[in-house]
């Protein structure tokens, strides 16, 4: 569980991140979950997007579903974009404030 200070810090880091996860008309597929899991293991912080015209889920629903499947935390959801965070098990790069 993230504190509001930690969320604010992660939001500031996410501004510079590229959107690497896209959810379209196929919705939550095992491939999408695997892609998110691999990206979280490599980067710790990822930005995703839901294509609102074709996706069966809202961005909030998608972010929470992916977070639950991957064991990550939802940092923020704005419009069709969302940010997820999961600390690396070995050698974490992001140090959260207390």
DSSP file (Angstrom, degrees, kcal/mol; ACC not computed):
  #  RESIDUE AA STRUCTURE BP1 BP2  ACC     N-H-->O    O-->H-N    N-H-->O    O-->H-N    TCO  KAPPA ALPHA  PHI   PSI    X-CA   Y-CA   Z-CA
    1    1 A X              0   0    0      0, 0.0     2,-0.3     0, 0.0    72,-0.0   0.000 360.0 360.0 360.0 129.8    0.0    0.0    0.0
    2    2 A X        -     0   0    0      1,-0.0     2,-0.1     4,-0.0     0, 0.0  -0.680 360.0-132.6 -94.5 144.0    1.4    3.4   -1.1
    3    3 A X     >  -     0   0    0     -2,-0.3     4,-2.4     1,-0.1     5,-0.2  -0.424  30.7-106.3 -83.6 168.5    1.2    6.6    1.0
    4    4 A X  H  > S+     0   0    0      1,-0.2     4,-2.3     2,-0.2     5,-0.1   0.858 121.9  52.8 -66.0 -33.6    0.1    9.8   -0.6
    5    5 A X  H  > S+     0   0    0      2,-0.2     4,-1.9     1,-0.2    -1,-0.2   0.903 110.4  47.2 -66.8 -40.6    3.7   11.1   -0.6
    6    6 A X  H  > S+     0   0    0      2,-0.2     4,-2.5     1,-0.2    -2,-0.2   0.895 111.3  51.4 -67.4 -39.8    4.9    8.0   -2.3
    7    7 A X  H  X S+     0   0    0     -4,-2.4     4,-2.6     2,-0.2    -2,-0.2   0.919 109.2  50.4 -61.3 -44.1    2.1    8.2   -4.9
    8    8 A X  H  X S+     0   0    0     -4,-2.3     4,-1.9     1,-0.2    -1,-0.2   0.898 110.8  49.3 -61.9 -40.7    3.1   11.9   -5.6
    9    9 A X  H  X S+     0   0    0     -4,-1.9     4,-1.6     2,-0.2    -1,-0.2   0.925 112.3  47.1 -63.8 -45.3    6.7   10.9   -6.0
   10   10 A X  H  X S+     0   0    0     -4,-2.5     4,-2.1     1,-0.2    -2,-0.2   0.868 109.2  54.6 -66.3 -36.5    5.8    8.1   -8.4
   11   11 A X  H  X S+     0   0    0     -4,-2.6     4,-0.9     1,-0.2    -1,-0.2   0.902 106.4  52.2 -61.8 -40.3    3.5   10.4  -10.4
   12   12 A X  H  < S+     0   0    0     -4,-1.9     4,-0.4     1,-0.2     3,-0.3   0.861 111.5  46.4 -65.8 -34.4    6.3   12.8  -10.9
   13   13 A X  H >< S+     0   0    0     -4,-1.6     3,-0.9     1,-0.2     4,-0.3   0.840 106.1  59.9 -72.8 -33.4    8.5   10.0  -12.2
   14   14 A X  H >< S+     0   0    0     -4,-2.1     3,-1.1     1,-0.2    -1,-0.2   0.696  85.4  77.5 -71.0 -19.1    5.8    8.7  -14.5
   15   15 A X  T 3< S+     0   0    0     -4,-0.9    -1,-0.2    -3,-0.3    -2,-0.1   0.882  98.8  43.5 -57.4 -38.4    5.6   12.1  -16.4
   16   16 A X  T <  S+     0   0    0     -3,-0.9    -1,-0.3    -4,-0.4    -2,-0.2   0.521  94.6 103.2 -87.2  -6.0    8.7   11.2  -18.3
   17   17 A X    <   -     0   0    0     -3,-1.1     2,-0.2    -4,-0.3    29,-0.1  -0.469  69.1-125.8 -79.4 148.4    7.7    7.5  -19.0
   18   18 A X        -     0   0    0     -2,-0.1     2,-0.7     1,-0.1    29,-0.6  -0.609  29.5-104.5 -86.2 152.7    6.4    6.4  -22.4
   19   19 A X  E     +a   47   0A   0     -2,-0.2    29,-0.2     1,-0.2     3,-0.1  -0.697  48.1 164.0 -77.5 116.5    3.1    4.5  -22.7
   20   20 A X  E     +     0   0A   0     27,-2.1     2,-0.5    -2,-0.7    28,-0.2   0.531  52.4  67.1-113.6  -9.2    4.1    0.9  -23.2
   21   21 A X  E     -a   48   0A   0     26,-1.4    28,-2.6     2,-0.0     2,-0.4  -0.961  58.0-177.3-120.5 124.2    0.8   -1.0  -22.5
   22   22 A X  E     -a   49   0A   0     -2,-0.5     2,-0.5    26,-0.2    28,-0.2  -0.977   9.0-163.5-124.3 129.6   -2.2   -0.6  -24.7
   23   23 A X  E     +a   50   0A   0     26,-2.6    28,-2.9    -2,-0.4    32,-0.2  -0.952  22.5 159.2-112.3 123.6   -5.6   -2.3  -24.1
   24   24 A X    >   -     0   0    0     -2,-0.5     3,-1.4     3,-0.3    32,-0.5  -0.035  59.7 -41.3-117.0-141.1   -8.0   -2.4  -27.1
   25   25 A X  T 3  S+     0   0    0      1,-0.3    31,-0.1    30,-0.2    -2,-0.0   0.703 125.4  65.5 -69.8 -20.3  -11.0   -4.4  -28.1
   26   26 A X  T 3  S-     0   0    0      1,-0.2    -1,-0.3    29,-0.1    29,-0.1   0.683  87.2-167.8 -75.5 -15.5   -9.6   -7.7  -26.9
   27   27 A X    <   +     0   0    0     -3,-1.4     2,-1.1     1,-0.1    -3,-0.3  -0.353  54.3   5.7  69.2-143.2   -9.7   -6.4  -23.3
   28   28 A X  S    S+     0   0    0     -5,-0.1     2,-0.3     4,-0.1    -1,-0.1  -0.650  78.0 169.3 -80.7  99.7   -7.9   -8.3  -20.5
   29   29 A X     >  -     0   0    0     -2,-1.1     4,-2.0     1,-0.1     3,-0.2  -0.755  47.3-115.9-106.4 158.0   -6.0  -11.1  -22.3
   30   30 A X  H  > S+     0   0    0     -2,-0.3     4,-2.4     1,-0.2     5,-0.2   0.846 117.7  56.7 -58.9 -32.5   -3.4  -13.4  -20.8
   31   31 A X  H  > S+     0   0    0      2,-0.2     4,-2.5     1,-0.2    -1,-0.2   0.896 105.5  50.1 -66.0 -39.5   -0.8  -11.8  -23.2
   32   32 A X  H  > S+     0   0    0     -3,-0.2     4,-2.4     2,-0.2    -2,-0.2   0.912 111.5  48.0 -64.8 -43.1   -1.6   -8.3  -21.9
   33   33 A X  H  X S+     0   0    0     -4,-2.0     4,-2.6     2,-0.2    -2,-0.2   0.908 112.6  49.0 -63.8 -42.4   -1.2   -9.4  -18.3
   34   34 A X  H  X S+     0   0    0     -4,-2.4     4,-2.6     2,-0.2     5,-0.2   0.906 110.7  50.5 -64.1 -41.8    2.1  -11.2  -19.2
   35   35 A X  H  X S+     0   0    0     -4,-2.5     4,-2.3     2,-0.2    -2,-0.2   0.921 112.6  46.5 -61.4 -44.5    3.4   -8.1  -21.0
   36   36 A X  H  X S+     0   0    0     -4,-2.4     4,-2.5     2,-0.2    -2,-0.2   0.911 112.4  50.4 -64.1 -42.6    2.5   -5.9  -17.9
   37   37 A X  H  X S+     0   0    0     -4,-2.6     4,-2.0     2,-0.2    -2,-0.2   0.919 112.4  46.2 -62.7 -44.9    4.2   -8.4  -15.5
   38   38 A X  H  X S+     0   0    0     -4,-2.6     4,-1.7     2,-0.2    -1,-0.2   0.903 113.5  49.1 -64.2 -41.6    7.4   -8.5  -17.6
   39   39 A X  H  X>S+     0   0    0     -4,-2.3     4,-3.3    -5,-0.2     5,-0.5   0.891 110.3  50.8 -67.1 -39.1    7.5   -4.7  -17.9
   40   40 A X  H  X5S+     0   0    0     -4,-2.5     4,-1.6     1,-0.2    -1,-0.2   0.888 109.0  51.7 -65.4 -38.1    6.9   -4.2  -14.2
   41   41 A X  H  <5S+     0   0    0     -4,-2.0    -1,-0.2    -5,-0.2    -2,-0.2   0.865 118.6  37.2 -65.8 -35.3    9.7   -6.6  -13.4
   42   42 A X  H  <5S+     0   0    0     -4,-1.7    -2,-0.2    -5,-0.1    -1,-0.2   0.905 134.8  17.8 -82.4 -43.6   12.1   -4.7  -15.7
   43   43 A X  H  <5S-     0   0    0     -4,-3.3     2,-0.8    -5,-0.2    -3,-0.2   0.699  76.7-148.4-106.6 -23.3   11.0   -1.1  -15.1
   44   44 A X  S  <<S+     0   0    0     -4,-1.6    42,-2.2    -5,-0.5     2,-0.5  -0.132  83.0  58.9  75.7 -36.8    9.1   -1.0  -11.8
   45   45 A X  E     + B   0  85A   0     -2,-0.8     2,-0.3    40,-0.2    40,-0.2  -0.981  67.5 173.2-127.3 121.2    6.9    1.9  -13.1
   46   46 A X  E     - B   0  84A   0     38,-2.3    38,-2.5    -2,-0.5     2,-0.4  -0.935  21.9-144.4-130.1 153.4    4.8    1.6  -16.3
   47   47 A X  E     -aB  19  83A   0    -29,-0.6   -27,-2.1    -2,-0.3   -26,-1.4  -0.948  21.9-176.2-115.5 134.7    2.2    3.7  -18.0
   48   48 A X  E     -aB  21  82A   0     34,-3.1    34,-2.4    -2,-0.4     2,-0.4  -0.814  10.9-151.7-126.9 167.7   -0.7    2.1  -19.9
   49   49 A X  E     -aB  22  81A   0    -28,-2.6   -26,-2.6    -2,-0.3     2,-0.5  -1.000   6.3-148.9-142.6 140.0   -3.6    3.3  -22.0
   50   50 A X  E     -a   23   0A   0     30,-2.9     2,-1.1    -2,-0.4   -26,-0.2  -0.931  22.8-131.0-105.6 129.3   -7.1    2.0  -22.7
   51   51 A X    >>  -     0   0    0    -28,-2.9     4,-2.6    -2,-0.5     3,-1.4  -0.700  21.4-161.1 -80.1 103.7   -8.5    2.8  -26.1
   52   52 A X  T 34 S+     0   0    0     -2,-1.1    -1,-0.2     1,-0.3   -28,-0.0   0.756  82.0  57.6 -64.3 -26.6  -11.8    4.2  -25.1
   53   53 A X  T 34 S+     0   0    0      1,-0.1    -1,-0.3    -3,-0.1   -29,-0.1   0.733 124.0  18.5 -77.0 -20.1  -13.6    3.7  -28.4
   54   54 A X  T <4 S+     0   0    0     -3,-1.4     2,-0.2   -31,-0.2    -2,-0.2   0.597  96.5 100.7-125.3 -15.5  -12.9    0.0  -28.6
   55   55 A X     <  -     0   0    0     -4,-2.6   -30,-0.2   -32,-0.2   -29,-0.1  -0.527  58.3-147.0 -80.7 139.4  -12.1   -1.3  -25.1
   56   56 A X  S    S+     0   0    0    -32,-0.5     2,-0.3    -2,-0.2    -1,-0.1   0.586  81.8  61.6 -76.3  -8.9  -14.8   -3.1  -23.1
   57   57 A X  S    S-     0   0    0    -34,-0.0     2,-0.1     4,-0.0    -2,-0.1  -0.823  82.1-120.0-117.4 154.2  -13.3   -1.7  -19.8
   58   58 A X     >  -     0   0    0     -2,-0.3     4,-2.4     1,-0.1     5,-0.2  -0.427  36.2-107.0 -79.6 167.5  -12.8    1.7  -18.4
   59   59 A X  H  > S+     0   0    0     20,-0.3     4,-2.5     1,-0.2     5,-0.2   0.868 120.8  52.0 -66.2 -35.3   -9.2    2.8  -17.6
   60   60 A X  H  > S+     0   0    0      2,-0.2     4,-2.3     1,-0.2     5,-0.2   0.934 111.6  45.9 -64.8 -46.5   -9.9    2.5  -13.9
   61   61 A X  H  > S+     0   0    0      1,-0.2     4,-2.3     2,-0.2    -2,-0.2   0.912 114.5  48.4 -62.5 -43.0  -11.3   -1.0  -14.2
   62   62 A X  H  X S+     0   0    0     -4,-2.4     4,-2.7     2,-0.2     5,-0.3   0.926 111.4  49.2 -64.4 -45.6   -8.4   -2.0  -16.4
   63   63 A X  H  X S+     0   0    0     -4,-2.5     4,-2.4     1,-0.2    -2,-0.2   0.917 113.9  45.7 -61.3 -44.5   -5.8   -0.6  -14.1
   64   64 A X  H  X S+     0   0    0     -4,-2.3     4,-2.1     2,-0.2    -1,-0.2   0.882 113.5  49.3 -68.2 -37.8   -7.3   -2.3  -11.0
   65   65 A X  H  X S+     0   0    0     -4,-2.3     4,-2.1    -5,-0.2    -2,-0.2   0.924 114.0  44.7 -66.9 -44.6   -7.6   -5.6  -12.9
   66   66 A X  H  X S+     0   0    0     -4,-2.7     4,-2.3     2,-0.2     6,-0.2   0.906 112.6  52.6 -66.2 -41.0   -4.0   -5.6  -14.1
   67   67 A X  H  X>S+     0   0    0     -4,-2.4     5,-1.8    -5,-0.3     4,-1.4   0.901 110.2  48.1 -60.7 -41.4   -2.8   -4.5  -10.7
   68   68 A X  H  <5S+     0   0    0     -4,-2.1    -1,-0.2     1,-0.2    -2,-0.2   0.908 113.5  47.1 -66.2 -41.9   -4.6   -7.4   -9.1
   69   69 A X  H  <5S+     0   0    0     -4,-2.1    -2,-0.2     1,-0.2    -1,-0.2   0.844 121.1  36.2 -68.3 -34.4   -3.2   -9.9  -11.6
   70   70 A X  H  <5S-     0   0    0     -4,-2.3    -1,-0.2    -5,-0.2    -2,-0.2   0.522 106.2-118.4 -99.9  -6.7    0.4   -8.6  -11.4
   71   71 A X  T  <5S+     0   0    0     -4,-1.4    -3,-0.2     1,-0.2     2,-0.2   0.835  70.1 131.1  73.1  32.1    0.5   -7.8   -7.7
   72   72 A X      < -     0   0    0     -5,-1.8     2,-0.4    -6,-0.2    14,-0.2  -0.525  56.1-111.4-109.9 178.5    1.2   -4.1   -8.4
   73   73 A X  E     -C   85   0A   0     12,-3.1    12,-2.3    -2,-0.2     2,-0.6  -0.894  21.6-124.2-112.4 141.2   -0.2   -0.8   -7.1
   74   74 A X  E     -C   84   0A   0     -2,-0.4    10,-0.2    10,-0.2     3,-0.1  -0.758  27.1-178.8 -80.8 119.9   -2.3    1.7   -9.1
   75   75 A X  E     -     0   0A   0      8,-2.7     2,-0.3    -2,-0.6    -1,-0.2   0.897  61.0 -20.2 -86.1 -46.6   -0.5    5.0   -8.9
   76   76 A X  E     -C   83   0A   0      7,-1.1     7,-2.4     2,-0.0     2,-0.4  -0.990  45.0-155.1-161.9 153.7   -2.9    7.1  -10.9
   77   77 A X  E     +C   82   0A   0     -2,-0.3     2,-0.4     5,-0.2     5,-0.2  -0.977  19.3 170.3-133.7 120.3   -5.6    7.0  -13.5
   78   78 A X  E >   -C   81   0A   0      3,-2.3     3,-2.4    -2,-0.4     2,-0.2  -0.972  61.9 -49.4-133.0 118.1   -6.2   10.1  -15.6
   79   79 A X  T 3  S-     0   0    0     -2,-0.4   -20,-0.3     1,-0.3   -19,-0.1  -0.393 123.1 -18.2  60.0-121.5   -8.6    9.9  -18.6
   80   80 A X  T 3  S+     0   0    0     -2,-0.2   -30,-2.9   -21,-0.1     2,-0.3   0.383 123.3  85.3 -97.7   3.4   -7.7    6.8  -20.7
   81   81 A X  E <   -BC  49  78A   0     -3,-2.4    -3,-2.3   -32,-0.2     2,-0.3  -0.764  51.5-179.2-108.7 152.4   -4.2    6.5  -19.1
   82   82 A X  E     -BC  48  77A   0    -34,-2.4   -34,-3.1    -2,-0.3     2,-0.4  -0.973  16.4-142.9-145.1 159.2   -3.0    4.8  -16.0
   83   83 A X  E     -BC  47  76A   0     -7,-2.4    -8,-2.7    -2,-0.3    -7,-1.1  -0.987  14.6-168.7-127.5 133.6    0.3    4.2  -14.1
   84   84 A X  E     -BC  46  74A   0    -38,-2.5   -38,-2.3    -2,-0.4     2,-0.4  -0.912   0.9-166.1-121.6 149.0    1.2    1.0  -12.2
   85   85 A X  E     +BC  45  73A   0    -12,-2.3   -12,-3.1    -2,-0.3     2,-0.3  -0.999  12.4 167.9-136.5 137.8    4.1    0.4   -9.8
   86   86 A X        -     0   0    0    -42,-2.2     2,-0.1    -2,-0.4   -14,-0.1  -0.931  33.9-123.4-146.6 126.3    5.7   -2.8   -8.4
   87   87 A X        -     0   0    0     -2,-0.3   -43,-0.1     1,-0.1     2,-0.1  -0.418  31.7-112.3 -68.1 138.3    9.0   -2.9   -6.5
   88   88 A X        -     0   0    0      1,-0.1     4,-0.3    -2,-0.1    -1,-0.1  -0.397  13.2-138.7 -67.4 146.5   11.6   -5.2   -7.9
   89   89 A X  S    S+     0   0    0      1,-0.2     2,-0.4     2,-0.1     3,-0.2   0.889  91.1  36.7 -73.0 -39.4   12.5   -8.2   -5.8
   90   90 A X  S    S-     0   0    0      1,-0.2    -1,-0.2    -3,-0.0    -2,-0.0  -0.953 129.8  -9.4-117.1 132.8   16.2   -7.8   -6.5
   91   91 A X  S    S-     0   0    0     -2,-0.4    -1,-0.2     1,-0.1    -2,-0.1   0.934  74.6-152.1  53.4  63.6   18.0   -4.5   -6.9
   92   92 A X        -     0   0    0     -4,-0.3    -1,-0.1    -3,-0.2    -5,-0.1  -0.411   9.4-161.8 -66.6 140.5   15.1   -2.0   -6.9
   93   93 A X  S    S+     0   0    0     -2,-0.1     2,-0.5     1,-0.1    -1,-0.1   0.798  71.5  69.7 -91.0 -33.2   15.9    1.2   -8.9
   94   94 A X        -     0   0    0      2,-0.0     2,-0.6   -84,-0.0    -6,-0.1  -0.778  65.8-161.0 -93.6 123.9   13.2    3.4   -7.4
   95   95 A X        -     0   0    0     -2,-0.5     2,-0.2    -3,-0.0    -2,-0.0  -0.918  14.7-145.7-104.5 115.7   13.6    4.4   -3.8
   96   96 A X        -     0   0    0     -2,-0.6   -90,-0.1     1,-0.1     2,-0.1  -0.532  16.2-114.6 -81.2 144.0   10.3    5.6   -2.3
   97   97 A X              0   0    0     -2,-0.2    -1,-0.1   -92,-0.1   -91,-0.1  -0.398 360.0 360.0 -69.4 156.5   10.2    8.4    0.3
   98   98 A X              0   0    0     -2,-0.1    -1,-0.1   -93,-0.1   -92,-0.1   0.474 360.0 360.0 -78.3 360.0    8.9    7.3    3.7
